[in-house]
Amino acid sequence: MTRTLKLAEDLTLTRMGYGAMQLAGPNAFGPPRDRQEAVRVLRTAVEAGLTHLDTSDFYGPHVTNEIIREALHPYRDDLHIVTKAGFRRGPDGSWDPYPQNIREQVQDNLDHLGLEVLDVVNFRAAGPGPIGEYVEILAGLQKEGLVRHLGLSNVNAEQIAEARAIASIVCVQNLYNVVARQDDALIDALAVDGIGYVAFFPLGGWSPLQSDVLAQVAASAGASPQQTALAWLLQRSPNILVIPGTSSVAHLRENIAAADLELSAEAVQRLDGLAQ
């Protein structure tokens, strides 16, 4: 199993990445319970060789990016920070679609991360519907040199086609895991075109994966159910990248170890049957 994926000449990511959303408070809102542990998690991830760090300035808001800067700035040359724009947080912690000020959101990411250019910015769609005008704004920021590469999040095939008619798209970030398999055909289509598919909530997100079959396969493999679910994703297709999140160093190490887990054909077949 390949450990990295080259998405562009200047963009090679470890397929096992780290999603920084949980570094903020509950529901990615407000400050963390233990800021120093959050710093340790980030430093441990980079020391372990992960080069794919996913974030957004609306986590907190601002909190997660400020912790990333505290922990890792100045950044290693091989570390690639992927962020997103298109939402904002309400005063009560609500997730509110807000694509109208993408330029300001990109600048907020730059400022709070301490960067002059962002490696990848994903446009985070609120649901089905046209997204071209927002992709055009990001393409303009790319031409200005503030963004190197563009991606998409929470999108369908039609939106991807619309975006690709405007600019080159290096990755798509959608909900996908061993149970939530609505993007099976999309993953295969993107693989043909050399576009990365980043599975968010690879362990279920707000509703952690629970399955007797998953637990049984994990026991047979000598691994945890979480490790087994991540290993299944990495074996599903070579263009899949995963960004499990955690605020614990111990849990982070467990997730990283999943990249070394090779599931048997029988185990994969059993897990394939979990699709809802």
ZAMARGU-4260 file (C-alpha; in steps of 0.2 Angstrom, whole numbers, plus 5000, padded with zeros to 4 digits):
<rodrens>
0) 5000/5000/5000 | 5007/5017/4995 | 5009/5029/5009 | 5009/5045/4999 | 4999/5053/4985
5) 5005/5066/4973 | 4992/5078/4969 | 5003/5091/4960 | 5021/5094/4956 | 5023/5103/4972
10) 5010/5094/4983 | 5013/5076/4989 | 5003/5071/5005 | 5004/5057/5016 | 4988/5047/5014
15) 4986/5046/5033 | 4983/5064/5038 | 4977/5073/5053 | 4961/5082/5055 | 4963/5097/5067
20) 4944/5100/5070 | 4945/5092/5088 | 4958/5104/5094 | 4945/5117/5098 | 4932/5115/5111
25) 4916/5104/5110 | 4908/5104/5093 | 4924/5113/5087 | 4919/5129/5096 | 4928/5139/5109
30) 4945/5135/5117 | 4951/5117/5120 | 4950/5109/5137 | 4969/5106/5137 | 4979/5118/5125
35) 4996/5110/5129 | 4989/5093/5125 | 4983/5100/5108 | 5000/5107/5105 | 5008/5090/5109
40) 4996/5081/5097 | 5001/5092/5083 | 5020/5091/5086 | 5018/5072/5088 | 5009/5071/5071
45) 5023/5080/5062 | 5037/5070/5071 | 5028/5054/5065 | 5030/5060/5047 | 5012/5065/5043
50) 5013/5079/5030 | 4994/5082/5028 | 4986/5093/5040 | 4968/5098/5038 | 4960/5113/5046
55) 4949/5128/5044 | 4948/5145/5052 | 4930/5142/5057 | 4935/5129/5069 | 4935/5138/5085
60) 4933/5150/5076 | 4951/5155/5074 | 4956/5143/5089 | 4963/5128/5079 | 4973/5138/5067
65) 4981/5148/5082 | 4986/5132/5090 | 4993/5125/5074 | 5004/5141/5073 | 5009/5140/5091
70) 5014/5122/5089 | 5022/5121/5072 | 5027/5138/5065 | 5039/5140/5057 | 5033/5125/5047
75) 5043/5111/5039 | 5045/5112/5021 | 5036/5095/5018 | 5021/5100/5029 | 5005/5104/5019
80) 4991/5113/5027 | 4974/5111/5019 | 4960/5123/5024 | 4943/5127/5019 | 4931/5142/5016
85) 4913/5144/5014 | 4906/5143/5032 | 4906/5154/5048 | 4901/5150/5066 | 4887/5158/5074
90) 4888/5165/5092 | 4879/5150/5098 | 4892/5138/5089 | 4880/5135/5074 | 4888/5131/5057
95) 4881/5144/5045 | 4884/5144/5026 | 4893/5160/5022 | 4902/5159/5005 | 4900/5178/5001
100) 4916/5183/5010 | 4928/5169/5004 | 4942/5182/5001 | 4941/5187/5020 | 4940/5169/5025
105) 4956/5165/5015 | 4965/5180/5023 | 4959/5175/5040 | 4967/5158/5037 | 4983/5166/5031
110) 4984/5178/5046 | 4980/5165/5060 | 4991/5152/5053 | 5006/5164/5050 | 5007/5160/5031
115) 5009/5170/5015 | 5001/5157/5004 | 4990/5143/5008 | 4994/5126/5000 | 4976/5120/4997
120) 4959/5129/5000 | 4943/5118/4999 | 4927/5127/4995 | 4915/5119/5007 | 4898/5119/4999
125) 4882/5119/5010 | 4873/5107/4999 | 4867/5104/4981 | 4867/5119/4969 | 4878/5129/4958
130) 4895/5134/4966 | 4904/5142/4951 | 4904/5159/4957 | 4913/5155/4973 | 4926/5144/4964
135) 4929/5158/4952 | 4934/5169/4968 | 4946/5156/4974 | 4953/5154/4956 | 4956/5173/4957
140) 4965/5171/4973 | 4976/5158/4966 | 4981/5169/4952 | 4985/5182/4965 | 4997/5170/4973
145) 4988/5168/4989 | 4982/5150/4986 | 4992/5136/4977 | 4979/5123/4974 | 4960/5122/4975
150) 4949/5108/4982 | 4931/5105/4986 | 4921/5099/5001 | 4904/5092/5003 | 4900/5091/4985
155) 4892/5080/4972 | 4898/5075/4954 | 4889/5089/4946 | 4897/5102/4957 | 4914/5095/4954
160) 4911/5095/4935 | 4906/5114/4937 | 4921/5118/4947 | 4933/5109/4935 | 4927/5119/4921
165) 4934/5134/4930 | 4950/5128/4938 | 4960/5113/4941 | 4954/5103/4957 | 4967/5093/4966
170) 4956/5085/4979 | 4938/5082/4985 | 4934/5080/5003 | 4917/5072/5008 | 4910/5061/5021
175) 4915/5043/5018 | 4919/5028/5029 | 4916/5009/5030 | 4897/5012/5033 | 4893/5028/5024
180) 4897/5023/5006 | 4887/5035/4995 | 4903/5040/4986 | 4909/5024/4979 | 4906/5028/4961
185) 4913/5045/4963 | 4929/5039/4971 | 4932/5028/4957 | 4929/5042/4944 | 4941/5054/4953
190) 4954/5040/4954 | 4954/5039/4935 | 4957/5058/4934 | 4971/5058/4947 | 4961/5068/4960
195) 4962/5064/4978 | 4947/5059/4988 | 4949/5065/5007 | 4937/5055/5018 | 4931/5066/5032
200) 4923/5058/5047 | 4932/5041/5043 | 4928/5035/5060 | 4910/5041/5060 | 4912/5059/5067
205) 4899/5065/5079 | 4892/5047/5079 | 4906/5035/5081 | 4906/5019/5071 | 4898/5004/5080
210) 4897/4987/5071 | 4898/4969/5077 | 4906/4964/5061 | 4919/4978/5062 | 4923/4972/5080
215) 4925/4954/5074 | 4936/4958/5060 | 4947/4970/5071 | 4949/4956/5084 | 4954/4944/5070
220) 4967/4957/5064 | 4974/4960/5081 | 4969/4979/5080 | 4956/4991/5086 | 4939/4994/5077
225) 4945/5011/5073 | 4962/5005/5066 | 4953/4993/5056 | 4941/5005/5049 | 4955/5017/5044
230) 4965/5002/5036 | 4949/4998/5025 | 4949/5015/5019 | 4967/5016/5014 | 4965/4999/5005
235) 4949/5004/4996 | 4957/5015/4983 | 4975/5022/4981 | 4967/5040/4979 | 4959/5040/4996
240) 4967/5050/5010 | 4960/5050/5028 | 4960/5064/5041 | 4955/5056/5058 | 4955/5069/5071
245) 4959/5068/5090 | 4964/5078/5104 | 4974/5064/5112 | 4992/5059/5109 | 4988/5041/5113
250) 4973/5040/5101 | 4984/5049/5087 | 4997/5036/5089 | 4984/5022/5087 | 4977/5030/5071
255) 4994/5032/5063 | 4998/5014/5066 | 4983/5009/5055 | 4993/5014/5040 | 5003/4998/5044
260) 4988/4987/5045 | 4985/4975/5030 | 4968/4968/5030 | 4965/4951/5022 | 4954/4949/5006
265) 4941/4940/5017 | 4942/4954/5030 | 4939/4967/5016 | 4925/4957/5009 | 4916/4956/5026
270) 4918/4975/5029 | 4912/4979/5011 | 4896/4971/5017 | 4893/4985/5030 | 4888/4998/5017
275) 4871/5006/5021
</rodrens>
